[in-house]
Amino acid sequence: MRKNRFFVVKYFIGIWVISLFALWILPIQSKLGNEFESIMLISAFVIIVSASAVFWYLGTRRIKFKSRNPKEISIRKIKFIVYWSTVSTIIGNLFVYIDRVYFRGIDYSRGFRNARYQWNASTIPGSIISVMGNLMIPFSYCALFMGVFHWEVLNKRQRFIAIIAGFGGQFGIAMLNGGRSNILLSIIFAFVICILRKYIGKTFLPRFQGRALWGALGLTVILSYVAAIMYAFTGNDLKYLHLTADFLGAKVISDYQGNPVINMITEMVLYMLHGIYYVSAVISNNPGVADINHNMSFRWIFVMLARTPLLRSYEMKLPDFDGGGGNFVALPGILLYDYGYFGFFIASIIFGIMFGATLKFLNSNRNNYGLTELIIVLFVLIHLYMSMITMALSFGYFMFMIFAMVSMELIAGLKYGKSGWVKVKS
């Protein structure tokens, strides 16, 4: 029996506690009211999901997996995936850049954030190379998985390529989009991979010399980009903090005098966690069962289906309290908005059962995961570990990530055979 078999649940609870504490210590507070009710709803979600997961795991731990361990992955296949994914994400970003600049006429010299508004205002549809590019860029997740999870079997050059391609591919499309969600999703994806490492007996983080230095360098690059996005049209002053807070459902406390560093930290945390504040807005909105046009849980899937003859009548509508900004709503709020209080309770139990099934699989004696099982584990953990932000399905690139992993296995399998992605052939 594993000593730390429930640490994945402890992380879930801990991240929620840290998120709420971060909002509490910063010089902001919700302007949407219902703070006590919001905390109670969030607490209910965390408790129901965690308790359901533990009970499901304990109640079914004697049930054995009937499926066989998949074939072990070869080192040659890992390297092939790293190199293929690297080339794919470079070409994909290049294709998107060509589409934006030469087909849509977007001028990036005016800044990445300005380019985003040019892109949103453009009436020119995306070209075929834009479609191809957006399908190729998510292969960066495959390189990132191999680079982080199989760090020990790669040499220095291959590690460097895998990590740079993994994060760089998403950083590139984030810059082209003038956004931040791609960077956020790639960080959460890497965090979950580290959890998988720990469950099979590896260190949580790969070990390498100068880890602190490289980590600081990466953080500096990200912060520099985020700062450039946030202050594209203004300075880092107290006035801008007030405007940002108001747009994201918060207000600055009256006695705060302003500090550039604290301002930036507050704005970054608020960008990620303002979905927690919008739980209050859902409660104020007299939650019932949302119709398909307002449904947030499966919005991205409905948007995709609306482009086919299957769902032509679909029309995405934001909540009345959104104000047109497309702001995040934390997962407890989404479940309440879409399904009402009773549906929220049932949906939380369902998430808990999925969490428990994942916990059971992670604590099994199997030493390898098939790709389907791996994707299910990633799907569940990413959703829960970003539940304080919003629903992972709300990020378009989340489903493209899954598409890339499945496609990569099909491509690599033609040359090296079908296998799992976890156990390496000795």
N, C-alpha and C positions, 0 to 999 in steps of 0.2 A: 504493500500500500504506500502510495506517495505521501511524504510528509507535508508537501505544499500543494495538495491536490485542489484546494479551493482558492489558491492565490489569484486566479483569474477573476474570481468573484470579488475578492478583496480589492483588486485594482479597479474594478467597476465602481464599487462604492467609494473608494478613495478619490478617484477622478472627479466624481460628483461633489464630494466634500470640498476638494481643492477649488473647484470651479465656483461654488457658492461662496467660499471664503474669499476668493480673489475679488469677486464683485463687492463683497462686504467691506473689505479694507480700502478699496479705491475710492476716490472722492466723487462718487456718483451714486445715484439711487434710482429706482424705477419711478417713472412718472405715470405708470398705468394703473396703479392701485392694486388692491387684492393681494398684497404681498404675503400675508399669512396664509390665505387660501392657496396661493401658488406654491409656497413651501410645503404645505400639507400634501398637495397633489404630487409634487416631485418626490417627496418622501414616500408616499404610497407606491409610486412607480418603482423606485429603487428597492423598496422592501419586497414588493410582490414579485418583481423579476428575480431578485437574489434568492428569496425563500423558495420560489417555484423551481429555480435551477437546482438548488441543493436537494430539495425533496425529490425531484425527478431523478437526479443522479443517484441518491441513496436508494431510491425505490427500484431502480432498474440496473444497478451496477452488476448484478449477478447474471444479467442477460448477456450472452456472448454474441459477438459479431459473426455473422454467417459468411460474409464475403472474405475472400482470400487476400493476403497481402499482395499488392501489385509488384510488378517487376522493379528491381532497383535501378535507379538512374545512373548512367555512366558519366564519368568525368568529361568525356568527349561531348556528350549530349549537353551537359551544363555549359561548357564553353561555347558550343554552337548556339545555344539560346542566348547567351550573353552577347555574342558578336552579331547575331541576326537582329536582336532587339535594339542594339546600339545603332546599327545602320538604318533600321526602320524608323527609329524615332528622330534621327538626324534628317533623313529625307522627308519624313512627315512634317516636321517643323518648317523645313525649307519650302515644301509645297504650300503650307498655310500662309507663309510669308509672301510667296509669289502671288497667291490669290488676293491677299489683302492689299498689297502694294500695286500690282500691275493690273489686276482685274477690277478691284473696288476703289483704287486710288487713295488709300489711306496713307496719311503722312505721319510716320512715326517720329520724325524729327521734332514734332511738337509735344512729345512726351507720351508715355505708355497709357496714362489715364485719358489723355485727350484722344488718343487713338481708339480707345474703347468707345467713347461717345461718337466718334466718326463712324465706327463699325456699326453701332446700334442704330444710327440715323441713316445708314446706307440702305437704299432700296434695291441695290444690285444683288441678285441671288448668288449664293456660293457656287463656284465652278466645280467641275469634276475633280480637279486636283485638290481642292479644299476638302471634298468628301474623302478622297484617298488619304490625304494628310491626317485628317482627324481619326481615321481608322488605323493608321500606322503609328501615331504617337503613343497610344496606350501600351504598345509593346515594351515601353520603358519600364512598366511594372514588372514584366518578366525578368528583365535585367536586374532590377532592384531586388526582387525576391532571391535570385541566385546569388547576387553579390552579398546580401546580408545573411541569408540562411546558410549558404555554403561557403562562407568566408574562408574557412579553414582549408578547403580543398583547392582554392584558386591561388595563383601566384600574385605578386604585388601588382603587376601590370593588369591582370585580369580583374582584380578587385577594384582597382582605380577606374577602369573602363566601366565596370558594372555599376558602381556607385554614381559616377558622373553621369552616365546615360540614364540611370534610374531616376535620380533627382533632377538632373539637367533637362531631360525630356519634358517633364512636367513644369519645370521652371520656365523653359522656353515658351511653351504654349500659354503659360500664365502671363508672361510679358506680352505676347502677341495679342492676348485677350484683354490686357490691362486689368487683370483680376488677381485674386489670391486663393481661390478655392482649390485650384489644382495643386498648389504647394501644400495646402492644409491636408488634402486627401492623401498625398504621397507620404507625408510625415506620419499620419495615422496608420497607413498601410505598413510602413517600416516598423512602427511600434508594435503592431500585431505580429509581424514576423519575428520580432525579438521575443515575444511571449511564446511563440511556437518553438523557438530555439531553447528556451528554458525548460519547456515541457519534455523535450527529448534529451535533456541532460547537458546541453551546452550552456555557456555563459549567456546572460541576457543580452549584453552588447558584445560584438566581436572585439577581440583584443588586437590592438596594433599600437605601434610606437607613435607618440605625438598625438594621441587621441584627443586630448584637451585642446591642443593647438588647432588641429583640423576642425574640431567641433566649433571652436570660437570663430574660425575663419568662415565656416559655413553659416553660422548664426549672423555674423557681420554682413555677409552678402544678402541674406534674407531680409535682415532689418533695413539695410540700405535700400533695397528694392521696395519694401513695404512703405518706408518713409517717403520715397519718391512718389509712390501712388497716392498716399494720404495727403501729401502737401503739394500736389501738382498745381493747384490753383490758389494756394494760400500759404501762410506761414504757420509754424507750430506755436500758436498762441492760445490764450484762454478763450478768446472769442470763437476760434475754430472748434475747440473742445466742446463749448456749449452747443454749437450747431450740430456737431457729430452726435453728441449725446441725445439731443432732441430728435434727430432723425432715426436713432436706434432705440427709442423707447425709454430713454433715461434723462436725468437732469443732474447737473453738477451741484454739489452741496454748496450752500450759501457762503460758508467761511473759507472756501478754497481759493487761494490767491494765484495759483498757477505756477508750474515749473515745467520746462521743456521736456525733461526726461520722464517725469510722472505723466505729463500730458500724452506722450507717445505710448507709454505702457498702458495707460487707461484706454486709449483709442484702439490699440491692438487687442486688448482683452475684451473690450466692448464689441469689437467687430466679430470675434469668435463666439462670445457668450451672450450676445443680446437676445438670442432665442429664449433664454431663461426668463427674461423680462416679459417676453411676448406670451408666455404661459398665462400671465395675468390678463392680457388682452383677450385670450380665448375664453377665460372664465367670465369676463365681463360681457362676452358676446352671446350669452345664453346658449351654451353648446348643445347641439342636437346631432342628428345624423346628417352629414353633408351630402349634397347631391354630387354626381360624378364630375360636374364642371368645377366644383369647389374642392373636391377631394385632394388632399395634399400627400397622402401616403403613397399613391401610385401615379402622381402627377406626371412624372417624366415618362412613364410607360404609356399613359394616355396621350401625351403630346406626340410620342412616336407613332402610336397607332392612328392618330388623327391624320397623319400624312399618307395613310393607306385607305382603301375603300372600307375597311373594317369599322372605323369610328369617325366618319366624316362629320357627324353632328357635334363632336366634342368641341367645347370652347373653354379654354382655361380662364378661370376667374380667381383673382386674389381675394383674400378675406377683406371684409369691409374695414377692418382696423389697420390694414397694411399701408394704405396711403400710396400705393403704386411703386414702392421701393423694392418689393420682393425680399423683404427681410426674413432672416431665419426665424423659425419657431422650434424650440426644443422638442424632442420626441414625445415627452408626456403631453405637451400642448397639442401636437399634431394628432395624437390618438384621441384626445378629448374632443378636438374640433371635428374630426372626421366621424367619430362613432358615439359621441355622448358619454355620459358617466358609466353606464353599464358596459358599453363597448370598450371604453378605456380599461376597465377592470379585466375583461376577457382578453383583450389584446395584450395587456401586460403579462397575463398568465401564459399566453402563447409565446411571447418573447422569452419568458422564464423557462418554458419547456424546451424551446430551441437552445437556450443557453445551457440548460441541463444536459441535453443530448450532446452538445459540443463538449461540455465538461467530461461527460462519460467517454467520449471518443479520445480526448486528450489524455485521459488517465488510463486508457486501455493499455494492454501489454503489446499492442501492435507497434512495430518499429517503422512503419511506412504508411503514407497516405496516398490514396488514389487522387487524381486531379479533382474529381467530383467532390470527394470528401474534403479536400483542401479548400475548394471554393466555398463550400457550405460553412466551414469553420471561419474563413475570412469574412464571409457575408455576415454571419451572426456577430462576431467580435467587433468588426468595424462599425456596425450599426450601434452596438451598445456603447462602445468607447467614444463615439461622437454623438451620443444621444443628447448631451447637454448643448450641442451646437445645433443640429437639425437631423433630419433623416438622411442616411447615406444615399438612398435612392433619389433624393432631390438633386444630387450632383450628377449631371449627365455623364461625366467621365467614369462614374462608378460602374455602370453597366458595360462601358467600353473596356474597362479593366478586365472584367470577366470574359468578354469577347476575345480580348488579346490573349489571355491565358489559355483558353480553349483552342484558339487558332494556333498558338505557338506549339502546343502539344501535338496537334495534328501535323504541323509542318515538320517539327523535329522528329516525330514518330515515324515519318516516311523514311528517314535516313538512319535513325538509331533505334527504332522500335518503340512500342508503347511502354510507358513506365510511370511510376509515381514520381513525385518531385522532392521527396524527403530523404529517403535512405539511399546512400551512394554505394555503388558497386565497388567492392574492395579489389 
